[in-house]
Amino acid sequence: MDVSEAVKTRFTCRAFTEQPVSVRLIKEILDLAKQAPSGGNLQPWHIHAITGEKLEQIVLDIDSQIADMPMGEKPEYDVYPQNLWDPYRSRRFKCGEDLYKSINIPREDKGARLSQLARNFRFFDAPVGLFIYIDRKMGPPQWSDVGMFLQTIMLIARERGLHTCAQEAWAMWHSMVKKHLSVDNNLMLFCGMGIGYADESHSINSWRTDRESVENFTTFYGFDD
């Protein structure tokens, strides 16, 4: 699979099969992904890769509290800007509506929507979960580095026949996750990522987000027609 095919076939997978993923394969993916661009070669990412009993402990711990705290705790950063404006607000709204439509959950069924939200905290049953941390003193350029690192992981995973789900939702349970991991206090949970094999038969994996045309987000200068 070439890079273009990996880009075209990557999507946010929200239903995984039970097929395991070996630590050898995870190490291989991370070893390649570490070549992602990094300003000044800071490499500001810190990864905790989890599977098996350790992953299930985190899942069960959150399950025991999510009924009382369906939105978790306050993240240590704003996942989205306050009072999101158009066109970004409309794009986010449509993304959510298309997701719930794919699994036949109407807008008025708040309980079902919260149940689907809670599936984030099982990594949508992915056999492997990554928790991605960054030093809390780092700034926007280093956050950009982490984003490029994550994209590289996702594309290499596709090349290996896997799918992924990057989840900033995990920032809503940063204290709970930290209880189960050896994490320095100077590190902040940025996001999680589920890795595994997609359940191609599940309807939630059948839809794709809309993307703007190149002409809508690019201004060209000096090119010949």
C-alpha positions, 0 to 999 in steps of 0.5 A: 500500500502506498502513502496515497492509498493509506491516506484515502483509506484511513478513517476514524474507526469506531468498531474493532474486531477482537483480533489481537495486535502483537507488541512486535507490530506496535513497536514496528509502527512506533519505530517508523513513526518516530521519523515524523517531523519535529522542530529542533528534533525535540520529539515531544511525544510520550507514549503509553501502549496498553493491552490486555488486563491493564487496559481492562482495568482502566475501562472498568474503572471508568465504567464504574463512574461514568453513570455519575460523570457522563462527561468525565472531568474537565480536560486540562486543555480546551479540545475546541475553542469556546463558542465555536463559530462557522464554518467550523461549528457547522462542520462539527455539528454535521460530523456528529449528526452523520455519526449518529445517523449511521447507527440509527440514534435520533437526536432526541435520544440523549441516553443512547448518545451518551452510551455511544460517547461512553464507548470512547472509553473502551477504545471502541473495543480496539485490542490496543490503546495508546495514551499520548502525553506531552510536557505541559510546558510545551507550546503550540509548535510542539503540539503540532509536532505531536499531531504529525507524529500521530498522523504518521502512526495512523498511516503506517498502521493502514499500511500494515492493514490496521485501522485507528481512532484518535480520541481527544475524548480521553482528556476527559478522564486524565486523572483516572488514566494517570492512576493506572500508569507511571506518568510524570506530573509534568506530562499532560494527557493529550489524547488516546488512540485505539489500534486494531482491525476494523469491523467492516460489517459495522454500520458506524464504519460505513460513513465518511466525513465531508471534506472541503474542496481545495479551492475553498481552503487554498489561495494560489499565487504565481502558478500558470494554468 
